Amino acid sequence: MADYLKRGKPEAERTEDDAKVRGIVQTALADIDKRGDAAVREMSEKFDRYSPPAFRLSASDIEAIVSKVSTREMADIRFAHDQVVKFARAQRASMTDLEVETLPGVILGHRNIPVQSVGCYVPGGKFPMVASAHMSVATASVAGVPRIAAATPPFKGEPNPGVIAAMHMGGAHEIYVLGGIQAVGAMALGTETIEPVHMLVGPGNAFVAEAKRQLFGRVGIDLFAGPTETMVIADETVDAELCATDLLGQAEHGYNSPAVLVTNSRKLAVETLAEIERLLTVLPTAETAGKSWEDYGEVILCADHAEMLKVANDIASEHVQVMTDRDDWYLENMTSYGALFLGPRTNVANGDKVIGTNHTLPTKKAGRYTGGLWVGKFLKTHSYQRVVTDAAATMVGEYGSRLCMLEGFVGHAEQCNIRVRRYGGINVPYGAGAPYREAAE
């Protein structure tokens, strides 16, 4: 049985925290729904101390803000954008429309149609998440979404140039400097000045994630993408410095970012605990990372790789860094996670920022039933049917008629019967099922 050398907050306390967030979000969304722009402005003033003449940036605003980005920074943003777009285009090319004749005269198919409007949330109140703009806005552009609204909170009281540049480069049609519940609520519910969208995407803090959860149904969402989670699966082939660095590198996202080491080496586990304490004395973001590690950090010692795999799949972490003597075995056998980062040369930060895969990933065990944001999330697969011969209309109609009657749906059966009579010349009494004929078999 796995041995926990360090545990995080008890599950009961985490549940209590979630309940508090739910109540705050529910009240805020109801206020936005009722009072629109007035509620949004009050929340922006309260939480971000930001109340501009308009939250939406004009073309001239965007031009002026983007001009503050240095040539080097713009080149870096462009490089990351290009990698994300390159992979998204390859993914899009793998999704093809389909049409097939399943029976003589019966044609079935599907089309992949872009969602018609999307609201992309880009976090940035504490750390300006430039990369999140690529992941949502640029990917939606590749999918062909005709209206892309993007929102990000002010950073130190004003729009962050790097984030705005990435949104603009990605193809956002509307850019709002607006954060938190008020941003996703306004985009989903609509206000006097913001037209509602059909879908919300993008990561965020616990309040943003909960707002998306509560808004689901009224709009679509990509997935439950809350506070960052990371897991390191490691054996004796790597050292404590690498493990500790990868754990704290993600723990700095927020005060509630789970970071978990799963290992079969007691020596590595003990040394990693010590190395984390050392790094927390020199890491500039130690206040945040240290709190996350104290409340949500865990070190789990397992008997062997089989137990490590079971523990990892049970936790279903957002980011899973695998550094073992059998990385490909984990690739083949891991079933529940957001994204895998295989081998010591790979790291989550590269996945977050630049390598090209999408960093908006499932959290809170959602990796058990969904993958992360990708170009396919912006596409809806719609089926269609076409019957092109009298013989097919008659044959399928006879089966349909009898099966409808089996379920008691007489009106349904009559939809089939009228076609059997009209295209097959077979007299089916109104309200009866089609007769069984050997020829139909």
LUMNU-388056 format. One record per residue (C-alpha): x, y, z; residue in one letter; residue number from 0. Coordinates in pm, 1 decimal, m for minus. Layout:
REM LUMNU-388056
         u         v         w  fike  padren
         X         Y         Z     A     NUM
...
END
This chain:
REM LUMNU-388056
         u         v         w  fike  padren
       0.0       0.0       0.0     M       0
     124.2     347.7     m88.1     A       1
     290.6     539.3     196.1     D       2
     225.5     914.3     220.9     Y       3
     545.6    1080.2     343.0     L       4
     363.3    1413.7     313.6     K       5
      m7.7    1488.0     283.2     R       6
    m193.7    1799.2     180.0     G       7
    m512.6    1947.3     323.6     K       8
    m775.6    1689.7     424.0     P       9
   m1044.2    1640.1     161.0     E      10
   m1309.8    1775.1     398.5     A      11
   m1132.9    2111.9     419.1     E      12
   m1095.5    2128.7      42.2     R      13
   m1469.1    2058.6       5.0     T      14
   m1548.2    2336.5     251.0     E      15
   m1336.4    2579.3      47.9     D      16
   m1520.8    2475.4    m269.4     D      17
   m1857.9    2539.4    m104.7     A      18
   m1758.7    2896.0     m14.8     K      19
   m1651.3    2962.0    m371.7     V      20
   m1981.8    2822.4    m506.9     R      21
   m2186.6    3063.9    m301.3     G      22
   m1984.5    3369.9    m400.3     I      23
   m1999.5    3280.2    m768.5     V      24
   m2373.4    3208.8    m765.8     Q      25
   m2447.4    3550.6    m615.0     T      26
   m2217.3    3730.0    m858.0     A      27
   m2361.6    3563.5   m1168.1     L      28
   m2717.7    3639.3   m1059.1     A      29
   m2620.8    4003.9   m1018.3     D      30
   m2464.2    4018.1   m1366.8     I      31
   m2772.3    3851.4   m1515.1     D      32
   m2997.8    4107.2   m1347.6     K      33
   m2799.9    4432.0   m1374.9     R      34
   m2561.9    4374.7   m1666.0     G      35
   m2293.6    4638.0   m1720.0     D      36
   m2355.3    4806.5   m1384.2     A      37
   m2281.0    4485.0   m1195.3     A      38
   m1975.8    4412.3   m1410.7     V      39
   m1831.1    4756.6   m1347.8     R      40
   m1888.0    4734.6    m971.8     E      41
   m1709.7    4397.6    m959.2     M      42
   m1419.2    4526.6   m1165.4     S      43
   m1383.0    4826.4    m932.9     E      44
   m1405.6    4603.1    m624.4     K      45
   m1175.5    4319.6    m728.4     F      46
    m937.9    4483.2    m977.8     D      47
    m969.0    4853.8    m887.6     R      48
   m1019.8    4914.8   m1257.3     Y      49
   m1298.2    5121.3   m1414.0     S      50
   m1207.3    5252.8   m1761.2     P      51
   m1451.0    5442.7   m1986.6     P      52
   m1497.0    5114.8   m2179.9     A      53
   m1378.1    4763.5   m2103.8     F      54
   m1352.5    4678.3   m2474.2     R      55
   m1034.9    4798.9   m2641.4     L      56
   m1066.3    4993.7   m2964.2     S      57
    m839.0    4930.6   m3262.4     A      58
    m634.3    5236.6   m3168.5     S      59
    m613.2    5120.2   m2805.3     D      60
    m479.0    4784.3   m2921.1     I      61
    m225.1    4947.0   m3151.8     E      62
     m95.6    5172.1   m2874.6     A      63
     m73.6    4890.5   m2619.7     I      64
      97.3    4645.7   m2856.6     V      65
     354.4    4911.3   m2948.0     S      66
     489.8    4882.7   m2593.3     K      67
     604.1    4523.9   m2659.2     V      68
     974.1    4509.8   m2745.7     S      69
    1100.0    4356.5   m3068.2     T      70
    1253.2    4064.7   m2877.1     R      71
     935.6    4001.7   m2678.9     E      72
     723.0    4017.6   m2992.8     M      73
     949.0    3764.2   m3164.3     A      74
     915.3    3530.7   m2865.6     D      75
     536.7    3570.2   m2864.0     I      76
     530.8    3501.3   m3238.1     R      77
     742.0    3187.4   m3195.7     F      78
     506.7    3044.2   m2933.0     A      79
     201.0    3143.2   m3138.9     H      80
     343.3    2967.5   m3445.0     D      81
     407.1    2643.8   m3253.7     Q      82
      52.7    2633.1   m3115.5     V      83
     m98.0    2712.1   m3456.2     V      84
     118.2    2451.5   m3628.7     K      85
      m0.7    2173.3   m3399.3     F      86
    m363.4    2295.6   m3405.2     A      87
    m362.1    2289.3   m3786.5     R      88
    m230.9    1932.7   m3784.1     A      89
    m506.8    1835.2   m3542.1     Q      90
    m769.5    2009.3   m3756.7     R      91
    m648.4    1821.9   m4063.2     A      92
    m711.0    1493.5   m3880.0     S      93
   m1080.5    1578.4   m3844.8     M      94
   m1256.8    1515.0   m4173.0     T      95
   m1616.3    1537.8   m4284.1     D      96
   m1770.7    1202.3   m4366.2     L      97
   m2027.0    1064.8   m4610.0     E      98
   m2096.6     695.7   m4662.7     V      99
   m2364.7     485.0   m4832.1     E     100
   m2451.7     235.9   m4557.7     T     101
   m2723.9      61.6   m4759.3     L     102
   m2816.6      97.8   m5127.2     P     103
   m2982.5     438.5   m5150.1     G     104
   m2913.8     536.0   m4784.4     V     105
   m2647.9     804.3   m4738.5     I     106
   m2524.9     909.9   m4394.4     L     107
   m2267.1    1170.0   m4310.4     G     108
   m2135.2    1428.1   m4069.6     H     109
   m1992.1    1777.0   m4092.3     R     110
   m1754.1    1947.9   m3851.5     N     111
   m1894.8    2298.1   m3797.2     I     112
   m1721.2    2565.6   m3587.2     P     113
   m1892.3    2702.2   m3278.7     V     114
   m2020.4    3041.7   m3393.6     Q     115
   m1899.8    3254.7   m3102.0     S     116
   m1649.3    3187.9   m2826.1     V     117
   m1541.3    3375.5   m2515.9     G     118
   m1174.1    3316.1   m2434.9     C     119
   m1064.6    3393.5   m2080.8     Y     120
    m694.1    3466.5   m2034.5     V     121
    m581.2    3486.2   m1668.2     P     122
    m349.5    3769.5   m1579.2     G     123
    m424.5    3944.2   m1252.5     G     124
    m122.8    3798.5   m1070.8     K     125
      83.3    3663.8   m1359.5     F     126
       6.0    3784.8   m1715.0     P     127
     m64.3    3455.5   m1893.3     M     128
      50.4    3545.8   m2243.7     V     129
      55.7    3180.3   m2345.8     A     130
    m311.9    3129.2   m2259.4     S     131
    m405.2    3365.2   m2541.3     A     132
    m238.0    3134.1   m2793.0     H     133
    m407.8    2828.4   m2645.9     M     134
    m759.0    2968.0   m2672.3     S     135
    m770.7    3252.8   m2924.1     V     136
    m527.3    3118.2   m3184.8     A     137
    m671.3    2766.5   m3160.4     T     138
   m1025.4    2899.1   m3206.8     A     139
    m901.7    3087.7   m3514.4     S     140
    m760.9    2768.4   m3663.6     V     141
   m1098.7    2602.2   m3604.6     A     142
   m1268.7    2880.4   m3800.1     G     143
   m1476.6    3036.6   m3520.3     V     144
   m1630.4    3350.6   m3679.4     P     145
   m1655.9    3554.7   m3356.5     R     146
   m1386.1    3535.5   m3090.3     I     147
   m1419.0    3755.2   m2781.4     A     148
   m1121.1    3756.6   m2544.7     A     149
   m1102.7    3892.1   m2190.0     A     150
    m811.2    3935.8   m1952.0     T     151
    m784.9    4124.5   m1621.7     P     152
    m575.5    4438.4   m1582.5     P     153
    m219.5    4382.9   m1466.7     F     154
    m101.4    4640.8   m1216.1     K     155
    m389.0    4863.6   m1311.1     G     156
    m365.3    4855.0   m1690.2     E     157
    m383.2    4619.7   m1989.0     P     158
     m79.4    4394.4   m2013.6     N     159
      90.5    4459.8   m2350.2     P     160
     216.8    4103.4   m2397.6     G     161
    m124.6    3947.0   m2337.4     V     162
    m301.0    4197.2   m2563.5     I     163
     m40.0    4138.6   m2835.0     A     164
     m93.7    3763.1   m2818.7     A     165
    m474.2    3801.5   m2829.0     M     166
    m451.2    4034.6   m3128.1     H     167
    m197.8    3811.2   m3304.3     M     168
    m421.7    3509.9   m3242.3     G     169
    m716.5    3669.7   m3417.7     G     170
    m947.7    3796.4   m3143.8     A     171
   m1230.7    4004.4   m3286.1     H     172
   m1312.4    4169.5   m2952.1     E     173
   m1070.6    4229.5   m2664.0     I     174
   m1193.8    4321.1   m2315.5     Y     175
    m979.8    4418.9   m2017.6     V     176
   m1195.1    4243.7   m1763.5     L     177
   m1117.9    3973.0   m1511.6     G     178
   m1262.4    3699.1   m1297.6     G     179
   m1629.3    3613.1   m1251.7     I     180
   m1732.6    3941.9   m1411.5     Q     181
   m1548.4    3857.5   m1734.2     A     182
   m1682.3    3506.1   m1789.2     V     183
   m2024.9    3607.1   m1658.5     G     184
   m2050.6    3902.4   m1896.5     A     185
   m1938.6    3697.8   m2196.8     M     186
   m2177.9    3412.0   m2120.4     A     187
   m2483.9    3604.4   m2002.1     L     188
   m2440.1    3917.4   m2209.9     G     189
   m2481.8    4278.8   m2100.4     T     190
   m2592.2    4601.7   m2265.0     E     191
   m2249.1    4631.8   m2430.4     T     192
   m2130.0    4270.2   m2457.4     I     193
   m2309.2    4024.7   m2682.4     E     194
   m2330.8    3677.3   m2525.6     P     195
   m2119.0    3395.9   m2667.3     V     196
   m2207.7    3033.9   m2732.2     H     197
   m1906.1    2886.1   m2551.3     M     198
   m1651.7    2976.1   m2281.6     L     199
   m1294.0    2849.3   m2282.4     V     200
    m973.5    2907.7   m2091.6     G     201
    m822.0    2841.6   m1749.0     P     202
    m858.7    3051.3   m1437.5     G     203
    m863.5    3053.4   m1060.7     N     204
   m1118.5    2869.6    m848.0     A     205
   m1378.3    3144.7    m899.4     F     206
   m1344.9    3143.4   m1278.9     V     207
   m1360.2    2764.1   m1290.3     A     208
   m1670.5    2758.0   m1071.0     E     209
   m1835.6    3030.7   m1278.2     A     210
   m1783.2    2824.6   m1592.4     K     211
   m1928.4    2521.3   m1415.9     R     212
   m2240.1    2711.6   m1313.1     Q     213
   m2280.8    2865.3   m1659.4     L     214
   m2252.4    2530.4   m1838.4     F     215
   m2580.2    2454.8   m2009.7     G     216
   m2653.5    2817.1   m2078.5     R     217
   m2330.7    2813.0   m2277.0     V     218
   m2085.8    2540.1   m2362.0     G     219
   m1752.1    2519.4   m2185.5     I     220
   m1427.6    2356.5   m2283.6     D     221
   m1366.7    2171.1   m1956.5     L     222
   m1322.4    2222.1   m1584.5     F     223
    m988.0    2403.3   m1579.3     A     224
    m929.0    2531.7   m1228.0     G     225
    m613.9    2588.3   m1020.3     P     226
    m303.9    2423.4   m1164.9     T     227
    m217.3    2067.5   m1061.3     E     228
     111.1    1889.2   m1120.6     T     229
     241.5    1540.8   m1057.3     M     230
     593.7    1407.5   m1090.6     V     231
     628.9    1032.8   m1143.7     I     232
     993.5     949.9   m1084.6     A     233
    1227.1     667.6    m995.1     D     234
    1598.1     652.2    m907.0     E     235
    1699.2     749.0   m1262.9     T     236
    1658.2    1118.8   m1173.6     V     237
    1763.6    1334.9    m881.2     D     238
    1588.2    1539.1    m615.1     A     239
    1681.2    1877.4    m762.7     E     240
    1495.6    1797.3   m1086.0     L     241
    1188.6    1667.5    m900.0     C     242
    1174.1    1957.6    m655.4     A     243
    1215.1    2213.3    m932.0     T     244
     932.6    2061.8   m1136.2     D     245
     700.4    2049.5    m834.2     L     246
     760.8    2406.7    m718.2     L     247
     761.1    2537.6   m1074.8     G     248
     387.8    2468.9   m1092.3     Q     249
     305.3    2530.5    m725.4     A     250
     384.6    2899.5    m777.9     E     251
      65.4    2939.2    m986.1     H     252
    m145.0    2999.6    m675.6     G     253
    m201.3    2923.5    m310.1     Y     254
    m408.2    2614.6    m391.4     N     255
    m208.8    2439.3    m664.1     S     256
    m160.9    2069.2    m581.3     P     257
     190.1    1930.3    m643.6     A     258
     245.6    1556.8    m594.1     V     259
     553.2    1334.6    m614.4     L     260
     486.4     966.3    m683.3     V     261
     795.8     747.6    m655.0     T     262
     917.4     399.5    m569.1     N     263
    1242.4     534.5    m421.7     S     264
    1241.7     630.7     m54.0     R     265
    1582.4     793.6    m101.8     K     266
    1448.4    1016.7    m381.4     L     267
    1136.9    1101.1    m177.5     A     268
    1333.2    1208.3     130.0     V     269
    1588.8    1403.6     m71.1     E     270
    1315.6    1578.8    m269.8     T     271
    1145.4    1692.7      51.5     L     272
    1475.2    1841.4     168.1     A     273
    1546.2    1999.5    m170.6     E     274
    1203.5    2165.5    m174.5     I     275
    1276.3    2326.7     161.7     E     276
    1609.4    2453.2      27.8     R     277
    1460.2    2593.0    m292.1     L     278
    1188.5    2772.2     m96.7     L     279
    1461.2    2981.3      68.9     T     280
    1576.4    3118.4    m268.4     V     281
    1272.1    3107.7    m499.2     L     282
    1133.8    3461.3    m554.3     P     283
     778.2    3322.9    m567.4     T     284
     828.8    3116.8    m251.1     A     285
     543.7    3287.4     m66.3     E     286
     292.4    3146.7    m314.2     T     287
     468.4    2818.5    m395.8     A     288
     539.9    2750.3     m29.6     G     289
     176.4    2793.5      69.3     K     290
      64.0    2560.1    m208.3     S     291
     325.0    2305.6    m104.3     W     292
     228.1    2331.1     262.5     E     293
    m145.6    2287.8     200.5     D     294
    m158.3    2081.3    m118.7     Y     295
     181.8    1916.7    m161.4     G     296
     210.5    1539.2    m129.6     E     297
     486.7    1279.3    m149.4     V     298
     364.0     925.8    m211.4     I     299
     600.7     629.5    m180.6     L     300
     490.3     322.3    m376.1     C     301
     613.4     m35.1    m379.8     A     302
     668.4     m56.2    m756.6     D     303
     576.4      93.3   m1091.8     H     304
     242.3     m87.6   m1102.4     A     305
     136.3      81.7    m780.0     E     306
     272.2     414.8    m904.5     M     307
      55.9     380.9   m1214.9     L     308
    m255.1     302.4   m1009.5     K     309
    m199.8     598.8    m777.6     V     310
    m136.4     830.8   m1072.6     A     311
    m451.5     722.6   m1255.4     N     312
    m656.4     762.5    m935.7     D     313
    m533.0    1118.3    m881.3     I     314
    m576.3    1210.6   m1251.0     A     315
    m355.7    1517.9   m1227.1     S     316
    m360.4    1798.4   m1482.2     E     317
      13.8    1784.9   m1561.0     H     318
     202.5    1457.3   m1525.4     V     319
     582.5    1472.3   m1554.3     Q     320
     720.1    1118.6   m1607.2     V     321
    1092.9    1060.4   m1544.8     M     322
    1158.2     688.1   m1514.2     T     323
    1336.3     398.3   m1680.2     D     324
    1009.4     311.2   m1860.7     R     325
     848.4     636.2   m1979.4     D     326
     686.7     472.1   m2282.9     D     327
     520.8     217.2   m2053.1     W     328
     348.3     504.0   m1872.2     Y     329
     246.7     656.3   m2206.3     L     330
      83.5     326.6   m2302.6     E     331
     m85.7     264.9   m1967.3     N     332
    m180.8     604.5   m1824.2     M     333
    m553.0     660.8   m1875.4     T     334
    m647.3     961.2   m1660.2     S     335
    m452.9    1288.3   m1682.4     Y     336
    m444.9    1624.2   m1857.2     G     337
    m113.8    1600.9   m2043.4     A     338
     198.6    1386.2   m2015.9     L     339
     552.2    1523.3   m2019.6     F     340
     784.4    1235.7   m2090.6     L     341
    1149.2    1220.5   m1990.0     G     342
    1384.4    1453.5   m1800.0     P     343
    1446.2    1673.0   m2106.1     R     344
    1075.9    1758.8   m2117.9     T     345
     906.9    1987.4   m1869.4     N     346
     565.7    2130.9   m1792.9     V     347
     679.6    2492.5   m1834.1     A     348
     763.6    2431.1   m2200.4     N     349
     420.6    2276.5   m2245.3     G     350
     263.7    2574.3   m2072.4     D     351
     436.5    2835.7   m2280.3     K     352
     593.0    2738.2   m2606.5     V     353
     616.9    2380.5   m2730.0     I     354
     283.4    2379.1   m2915.3     G     355
      45.3    2147.8   m2729.6     T     356
    m245.4    2316.5   m2554.5     N     357
    m201.7    2402.5   m2188.0     H     358
    m570.9    2440.0   m2099.6     T     359
    m615.0    2103.6   m1930.9     L     360
    m864.3    1921.8   m1706.3     P     361
    m831.1    1953.5   m1326.9     T     362
   m1008.9    1806.3   m1022.2     K     363
   m1004.7    1456.1   m1172.1     K     364
   m1180.0    1567.4   m1492.8     A     365
    m903.3    1389.0   m1683.9     G     366
   m1100.7    1071.4   m1617.3     R     367
   m1359.5    1177.4   m1877.2     Y     368
   m1207.9    1449.5   m2095.5     T     369
    m883.4    1562.0   m2248.4     G     370
    m765.2    1921.1   m2273.3     G     371
    m862.2    2210.0   m2496.4     L     372
    m776.9    2152.1   m2861.5     W     373
    m900.9    2260.3   m3200.2     V     374
   m1169.9    1990.7   m3190.4     G     375
   m1336.6    2153.2   m2886.8     K     376
   m1432.0    2445.6   m3110.1     F     377
   m1595.9    2216.4   m3365.6     L     378
   m1937.1    2052.2   m3346.0     K     379
   m1983.6    1727.4   m3534.4     T     380
   m2332.8    1724.8   m3685.0     H     381
   m2480.5    1426.5   m3865.7     S     382
   m2713.7    1424.7   m4164.7     Y     383
   m2910.7    1159.7   m4353.9     Q     384
   m3036.7    1130.0   m4709.1     R     385
   m3250.9     853.4   m4866.8     V     386
   m3228.5     873.6   m5244.6     V     387
   m3424.6     575.7   m5382.3     T     388
   m3782.7     453.2   m5349.8     D     389
   m3662.3     105.0   m5260.7     A     390
   m3450.3     236.9   m4973.3     A     391
   m3731.3     459.0   m4843.1     A     392
   m3964.9     158.2   m4844.6     T     393
   m3724.8     m90.2   m4685.5     M     394
   m3599.9     138.2   m4407.2     V     395
   m3954.1     266.5   m4351.8     G     396
   m4087.8     m84.2   m4291.0     E     397
   m3827.9    m155.1   m4024.4     Y     398
   m3881.6     188.2   m3871.9     G     399
   m4258.9     146.9   m3864.6     S     400
   m4249.3    m183.8   m3679.4     R     401
   m3988.4     m64.1   m3428.3     L     402
   m4191.2     251.1   m3356.0     C     403
   m4498.8      39.4   m3289.7     M     404
   m4290.3    m185.0   m3061.2     L     405
   m4223.1     123.3   m2847.9     E     406
   m4581.5     249.9   m2868.9     G     407
   m4503.5     555.0   m3083.1     F     408
   m4791.3     542.5   m3333.3     V     409
   m4726.2     890.7   m3468.8     G     410
   m4363.0     800.8   m3526.6     H     411
   m4473.0     486.9   m3709.0     A     412
   m4698.2     687.6   m3935.5     E     413
   m4400.0     900.2   m4046.0     Q     414
   m4251.9     576.3   m4175.1     C     415
   m4581.4     436.9   m4307.0     N     416
   m4662.3     731.6   m4532.3     I     417
   m4333.8     674.5   m4711.8     R     418
   m4392.2     299.8   m4736.1     V     419
   m4730.4     373.3   m4898.5     R     420
   m4600.9     655.2   m5119.4     R     421
   m4270.6     511.7   m5239.4     Y     422
   m4338.0     138.3   m5208.0     G     423
   m4702.9     114.9   m5305.4     G     424
   m4772.4     m94.6   m4994.2     I     425
   m5105.6     m37.7   m4819.0     N     426
   m5035.7      10.5   m4448.9     V     427
   m5352.9     101.4   m4252.9     P     428
   m5328.6     429.6   m4062.0     Y     429
   m5211.0     366.8   m3706.4     G     430
   m5076.6      19.3   m3782.9     A     431
   m4725.1    m108.9   m3821.7     G     432
   m4588.3    m210.0   m4158.3     A     433
   m4635.1    m582.3   m4235.0     P     434
   m4339.7    m815.0   m4213.2     Y     435
   m4226.7    m931.2   m4557.6     R     436
   m3966.7   m1196.0   m4633.5     E     437
   m3836.8    m976.1   m4914.4     A     438
   m3746.1    m709.1   m4660.7     A     439
   m3503.2    m948.2   m4500.4     E     440
END
